[in-house]
Amino acid sequence: MTSLITTENQTLALGGIFQSVHLCKTLATTGTCENDELEGTLRSIMTLSTERVIDAYGGSSISIGRGLRILKSQLGGNAESRDLDIARYALALIQLGTNIIKDDSTVESLRIGISRAQSMELAIDDPAMISNLANLYRSSISHLSPRIMVSGNPDYLNDNDIASTIRASLLGGLRSVVLWRQCGGTRPKLLLSRGQYIKHADQMLQG
């Protein structure tokens, strides 16, 4: 089996993380998001095991193109090009995902919940599927630390459908965190490998 531990795979998973938090911010501040981006993020949840990281994103980096572009602006460029909310959400999500990996009971709870979601045989963006994934996040993860506090317009945050989509997107982000860690991703590498991540993201976007 080909080793998952490559900078290219770490870049894909980071793109998944950034796309999920972009979705959360966009939903919380505008009440809507791009459906193809949402599908790309949620699809990864259903891939419980894979020998190729790209398969978690439907076999193509196109599905996380937004996340890869955000990766470039967050890790490269100047301070003006960086989004502090995106950075805050991403770092909190990485810490939360890292904590979950060490918690066997939560991992098992998520595995069972995702297996049940798979058996529903619904489209990934079906409202019933999104509600199911949101409930899984709320029951298995929302009580864990650090809590992801999404800020935005209260009208959107208090809307059940939008709140469910935010939670489902966070679950997708956590799946990408697990992949990133499995591929050798660490907090220090976010700084030390910035140039490589940006280079790989460029290649994926061109390609």
C-alpha positions as CSV (number, residue, x, y, z in Angstrom):
1,M,0.0,0.0,0.0
2,T,1.3,3.4,-0.9
3,S,2.1,5.5,2.2
4,L,-0.4,8.2,3.0
5,I,2.4,10.3,4.6
6,T,3.2,12.8,1.9
7,T,3.1,16.6,1.7
8,E,0.7,16.3,-1.3
9,N,-1.8,14.3,0.8
10,Q,-1.4,16.8,3.7
11,T,-2.2,19.6,1.3
12,L,-5.4,17.9,0.1
13,A,-6.6,17.4,3.7
14,L,-5.7,21.0,4.6
15,G,-7.7,22.1,1.6
16,G,-10.6,20.1,3.1
17,I,-10.2,21.8,6.5
18,F,-10.1,25.3,5.0
19,Q,-13.1,24.6,2.8
20,S,-15.2,23.4,5.8
21,V,-14.5,26.5,7.9
22,H,-15.1,28.8,4.8
23,L,-18.5,27.2,4.5
24,C,-19.2,27.8,8.3
25,K,-18.3,31.4,8.0
26,T,-20.2,32.0,4.8
27,L,-23.3,30.3,6.2
28,A,-23.1,32.2,9.4
29,T,-22.7,35.6,7.7
30,T,-24.8,35.3,4.5
31,G,-27.1,32.4,5.2
32,T,-26.1,30.5,2.1
33,C,-23.1,28.7,0.4
34,E,-22.1,27.2,-2.9
35,N,-23.8,23.7,-3.1
36,D,-20.9,22.1,-4.9
37,E,-18.5,23.2,-2.2
38,L,-20.8,21.9,0.5
39,E,-21.0,18.5,-1.4
40,G,-17.3,18.3,-1.6
41,T,-16.9,18.8,2.1
42,L,-19.7,16.5,3.2
43,R,-18.7,13.7,0.8
44,S,-15.5,13.2,2.8
45,I,-17.5,12.2,5.9
46,M,-18.8,9.1,4.1
47,T,-15.3,7.8,3.3
48,L,-14.4,6.0,6.5
49,S,-11.3,4.4,5.1
50,T,-9.3,4.9,2.0
51,E,-5.9,4.1,0.5
52,R,-6.0,7.3,-1.5
53,V,-6.7,10.6,0.3
54,I,-8.1,12.1,-3.0
55,D,-10.9,9.5,-2.9
56,A,-12.3,11.1,0.2
57,Y,-13.0,14.1,-2.0
58,G,-14.6,12.3,-4.8
59,G,-11.4,11.4,-6.6
60,S,-10.6,15.0,-7.6
61,S,-9.2,18.1,-6.0
62,I,-11.8,20.2,-7.9
63,S,-14.3,19.4,-5.1
64,I,-12.1,21.2,-2.6
65,G,-10.9,23.9,-5.0
66,R,-12.2,26.7,-2.7
67,G,-10.3,25.3,0.3
68,L,-7.1,25.1,-1.7
69,R,-7.4,28.7,-2.8
70,I,-8.0,29.7,0.8
71,L,-5.0,27.6,1.9
72,K,-2.8,29.7,-0.5
73,S,-4.2,33.0,0.9
74,Q,-3.9,32.0,4.5
75,L,-0.4,30.4,4.4
76,G,1.1,32.8,1.8
77,G,0.8,36.5,0.9
78,N,0.6,39.3,3.3
79,A,-1.5,40.0,6.5
80,E,-4.2,41.7,4.5
81,S,-4.9,38.6,2.5
82,R,-5.5,36.5,5.5
83,D,-8.8,36.0,7.2
84,L,-8.5,35.9,11.0
85,D,-11.9,34.1,11.4
86,I,-10.9,31.4,9.0
87,A,-7.5,31.0,10.8
88,R,-9.2,30.9,14.2
89,Y,-11.8,28.3,13.1
90,A,-9.2,26.1,11.4
91,L,-6.8,26.0,14.3
92,A,-9.6,25.2,16.7
93,L,-10.9,22.5,14.4
94,I,-7.4,21.0,14.2
95,Q,-7.1,20.9,18.0
96,L,-10.6,19.4,18.3
97,G,-9.9,16.8,15.7
98,T,-6.6,15.9,17.4
99,N,-8.3,15.5,20.7
100,I,-11.0,13.3,19.1
101,I,-8.4,10.9,17.6
102,K,-7.2,10.2,21.2
103,D,-10.8,9.5,22.4
104,D,-11.7,5.9,21.5
105,S,-15.3,6.2,22.6
106,T,-16.0,9.3,20.5
107,V,-14.2,7.7,17.5
108,E,-16.5,4.6,17.9
109,S,-19.6,6.8,18.3
110,L,-18.7,8.6,15.1
111,R,-18.0,5.4,13.2
112,I,-21.4,4.0,14.1
113,G,-23.2,7.2,13.3
114,I,-21.5,7.6,9.9
115,S,-22.3,3.9,9.1
116,R,-25.9,4.6,9.8
117,A,-25.8,7.7,7.6
118,Q,-24.4,5.6,4.8
119,S,-27.3,3.2,5.1
120,M,-29.8,6.0,4.5
121,E,-28.8,6.0,0.9
122,L,-29.7,9.7,0.4
123,A,-27.9,12.3,-1.6
124,I,-25.2,13.9,0.5
125,D,-26.9,17.3,0.3
126,D,-30.4,16.0,1.0
127,P,-31.8,18.0,4.0
128,A,-32.5,14.8,5.9
129,M,-28.9,13.7,5.4
130,I,-27.6,17.1,6.5
131,S,-29.8,17.0,9.6
132,N,-28.6,13.5,10.4
133,L,-24.9,14.6,10.2
134,A,-25.6,17.7,12.2
135,N,-27.3,15.6,15.0
136,L,-24.2,13.3,15.0
137,Y,-22.0,16.3,15.5
138,R,-24.2,17.7,18.2
139,S,-24.5,14.3,20.1
140,S,-20.9,13.2,19.7
141,I,-18.7,16.3,19.5
142,S,-20.4,19.6,20.5
143,H,-19.6,18.9,24.2
144,L,-15.9,18.4,23.6
145,S,-13.1,20.9,23.9
146,P,-12.3,23.2,22.3
147,R,-15.8,24.2,21.3
148,I,-16.0,25.8,17.8
149,M,-17.8,29.1,18.4
150,V,-19.0,30.3,15.0
151,S,-19.9,34.0,14.9
152,G,-22.2,35.7,12.4
153,N,-25.7,37.0,11.9
154,P,-28.0,35.8,14.8
155,D,-30.8,35.4,12.3
156,Y,-28.8,32.8,10.3
157,L,-27.3,31.2,13.4
158,N,-30.7,30.7,14.9
159,D,-32.2,29.2,11.7
160,N,-32.4,25.4,12.2
161,D,-31.5,24.5,8.6
162,I,-28.5,26.8,8.5
163,A,-27.3,25.8,11.9
164,S,-27.5,22.1,10.8
165,T,-25.5,22.8,7.7
166,I,-22.8,24.5,9.8
167,R,-22.6,21.5,12.1
168,A,-22.5,19.1,9.2
169,S,-19.7,21.2,7.6
170,L,-17.7,21.1,10.8
171,L,-18.1,17.3,10.8
172,G,-16.6,17.3,7.3
173,G,-13.8,19.5,8.5
174,L,-13.0,17.1,11.3
175,R,-12.9,14.3,8.8
176,S,-10.2,16.3,7.0
177,V,-8.3,16.9,10.2
178,V,-8.2,13.1,10.9
179,L,-6.9,12.6,7.3
180,W,-4.4,15.4,7.7
181,R,-3.0,13.8,10.9
182,Q,-3.0,10.3,9.3
183,C,-0.9,11.8,6.5
184,G,1.7,13.2,8.9
185,G,0.3,16.7,9.4
186,T,1.3,18.6,12.5
187,R,0.9,22.1,13.9
188,P,4.6,22.9,13.4
189,K,4.4,21.8,9.7
190,L,1.8,24.5,9.1
191,L,4.7,26.9,9.5
192,L,7.6,24.8,8.4
193,S,6.0,23.4,5.2
194,R,4.0,26.5,4.1
195,G,5.9,26.8,0.9
196,Q,5.4,23.2,0.0
197,Y,1.7,23.3,0.8
198,I,1.3,26.4,-1.4
199,K,3.2,24.8,-4.3
200,H,1.1,21.6,-4.1
201,A,-2.1,23.6,-3.9
202,D,-1.0,25.6,-7.0
203,Q,-0.4,22.4,-8.9
204,M,-3.8,20.9,-7.9
205,L,-5.6,24.1,-8.9
206,Q,-3.9,24.1,-12.3
207,G,-4.7,20.6,-12.8
